[in-house]
Amino acid sequence: MKKDLNYLNSKWWYRLIKVSFVFLFLLSFILPVVGIIFKNTPKFDNSESYVKCANGKKFILNQHDFSDSFAWRSDKEKAENICFDGVIKFRDMGNSRGFLSGFMTSEIVSETENSGKYELISKYTKTNWFNMIVMSLLSLALTIIVFEFIRRLFYYIVLGSFLPEKPKKYLFFKMIYKD
């Protein structure tokens, strides 16, 4: 029996491989594009974002180790401390016997009206659309080339030819076919 695409289409394992191949092909189309889009989405920029205090001071975030555009409680406390405008008095908590000596307590003596008030000015990186489109098209082209190579290699191994003859498509009966 001559092995051709009609012969392969009659085998259940070939149809299973074909379905798996198409599934992997589609998955290989989608995943790189999603990864490229995710990589190129705008991100919070610590070096450009800053805290603007109500008293006029301005502090760049990456100099004060802030997390991101979402201010965590520790970040809020940092911002309030950075924007504090007033006088703090420290005193030693130790008693005459040296108990708790070295531990300090603080007390705010005076504070201005705008002390601790701030505004977070968030800046984000820009999306490079050209890069995103070019990388997506390149990944799609590479996917097509790799999967076509795998398909041709499979045909060569199973059928002995890189370009097997295409099966004839029948219109009504096996006697009338379309070339």
Secondary structure, DSSP 8 states (H G I E B T S, - for coil): ---SHHHHHT-HHHHHHHHHHHHHHHHHHHHHHHHHHHHTS--B-TTT-EEEETTS-EEEGGGTT---SS--HHHHHHHHHHT--EEEEEEE---TT-TTTT-EEEEEEEE-TTTT-EEEE--B----HHHHHHHHHHHHHHHHHHHHHHHHHHHHHHHS-SS-----EESSSTTSEE-
